[in-house]
Amino acid sequence: MSMHVKKGDRVRVITGKDKGTVGEIIAVYPEQGRVTVAGVNIIKRHRKDRSDGTGRQVVKGGILSSEAPIDVSNVQLVVRVSGKEVVTRVGYERRPVTRKRPDGSEYTATRSVRIAKKTGKEI
């Protein structure tokens, strides 16, 4: 499944308990259609201390907080326009590029690039 956002993009959460929060995508799961955003959808897990059998503690237990994935439809891309962050939709364009073959000859091809709909610029 193709997604409109990638790892490292800044996004705004548009629905749910963290609505309005802006964060960076730290993980993408295209098979499930979900993304993990830094500082969003924080969950708490209780974990026991674990040892390796020799009495040494391997994993420290306690109550651990971490981000859980949210659906990709609940985030919208944020771009910077003249010092302000604005949300935008994502479009795609085919742009011509020049490539080299292993023998040294050149040829023209096209590649797909993401475009911010509000600014028309490449992301």
C-alpha positions as CSV (number, residue, x, y, z in Angstrom):
1,M,0.0,0.0,0.0
2,S,1.4,3.4,-0.9
3,M,1.3,6.1,1.8
4,H,1.2,9.9,1.5
5,V,3.7,10.3,4.3
6,K,7.2,8.9,5.0
7,K,9.5,8.4,7.9
8,G,10.9,11.8,9.0
9,D,7.9,13.9,7.8
10,R,6.3,16.4,10.1
11,V,2.6,15.7,10.5
12,R,-0.4,17.1,12.4
13,V,-2.8,14.7,14.1
14,I,-6.3,15.6,12.7
15,T,-8.5,13.4,14.9
16,G,-8.5,11.5,18.2
17,K,-7.3,12.3,21.7
18,D,-4.1,14.0,20.4
19,K,-5.8,16.2,17.8
20,G,-3.8,19.2,16.8
21,T,-0.4,17.8,18.0
22,V,2.5,18.2,15.5
23,G,5.2,15.6,15.5
24,E,7.7,13.7,13.4
25,I,7.0,10.2,12.0
26,I,9.4,7.8,13.6
27,A,8.1,4.5,12.0
28,V,5.8,3.6,9.1
29,Y,3.9,0.3,8.7
30,P,2.5,0.3,5.2
31,E,1.0,-3.3,5.5
32,Q,-1.3,-2.1,8.3
33,G,-1.7,1.5,7.1
34,R,-0.4,2.9,10.3
35,V,2.4,5.3,11.4
36,T,4.1,6.1,14.7
37,V,4.4,9.8,15.5
38,A,6.8,11.1,18.2
39,G,4.9,12.3,21.3
40,V,1.5,11.1,20.1
41,N,-0.7,8.2,21.3
42,I,1.4,7.5,24.4
43,I,0.6,4.2,26.1
44,K,1.9,2.7,29.4
45,R,3.1,-0.8,29.7
46,H,3.9,-2.6,33.0
47,R,7.1,-4.7,32.6
48,K,8.7,-7.1,35.1
49,D,12.4,-7.1,35.9
50,R,14.0,-9.9,33.9
51,S,17.2,-11.7,34.6
52,D,19.3,-14.1,32.5
53,G,19.3,-16.9,35.1
54,T,22.6,-16.1,36.7
55,G,21.0,-13.5,39.0
56,R,22.0,-10.5,36.9
57,Q,19.3,-8.1,35.9
58,V,19.0,-7.8,32.1
59,V,15.9,-5.7,31.7
60,K,14.8,-3.1,34.2
61,G,11.1,-3.3,34.9
62,G,8.5,-0.7,35.8
63,I,5.9,1.3,34.1
64,L,7.2,2.2,30.6
65,S,5.7,4.9,28.3
66,S,6.0,4.6,24.5
67,E,4.3,5.7,21.4
68,A,1.8,3.4,19.7
69,P,0.9,3.5,16.0
70,I,-2.1,5.4,14.7
71,D,-3.9,5.1,11.4
72,V,-2.3,7.0,8.5
73,S,-5.7,8.7,7.7
74,N,-5.5,10.5,11.0
75,V,-2.4,12.6,10.1
76,Q,-1.9,15.3,7.6
77,L,1.5,16.5,6.3
78,V,2.9,19.8,7.6
79,V,5.1,22.0,5.4
80,R,6.9,25.2,6.2
81,V,5.8,28.3,4.2
82,S,7.5,31.6,4.9
83,G,8.3,30.7,8.5
84,K,4.8,29.2,9.3
85,E,3.8,25.6,9.4
86,V,0.7,24.8,7.4
87,V,-1.0,21.5,6.6
88,T,-1.3,20.4,3.1
89,R,-2.4,17.5,0.9
90,V,0.1,15.5,-1.1
91,G,0.1,15.2,-4.8
92,Y,2.4,13.3,-7.2
93,E,4.1,14.4,-10.4
94,R,6.3,12.7,-13.0
95,R,9.5,14.7,-13.6
96,P,12.1,14.0,-16.3
97,V,15.6,12.9,-15.2
98,T,18.8,12.0,-17.0
99,R,20.3,8.6,-16.1
100,K,23.5,6.8,-17.1
101,R,23.8,3.3,-18.3
102,P,26.7,1.1,-17.1
103,D,28.4,1.6,-20.5
104,G,28.4,5.4,-19.9
105,S,25.7,6.4,-22.3
106,E,22.9,8.7,-21.0
107,Y,19.1,8.4,-21.4
108,T,16.1,10.3,-20.2
109,A,13.5,8.8,-17.9
110,T,10.9,10.0,-15.4
111,R,10.6,9.6,-11.7
112,S,7.7,10.3,-9.4
113,V,8.0,13.1,-6.8
114,R,5.8,14.2,-4.0
115,I,4.3,17.7,-4.3
116,A,2.7,19.9,-1.6
117,K,-0.7,20.9,-3.0
118,K,-0.6,24.3,-1.2
119,T,2.8,25.4,-2.4
120,G,3.3,23.3,-5.5
121,K,6.9,22.6,-4.4
122,E,8.6,19.2,-4.1
123,I,8.6,17.7,-0.6
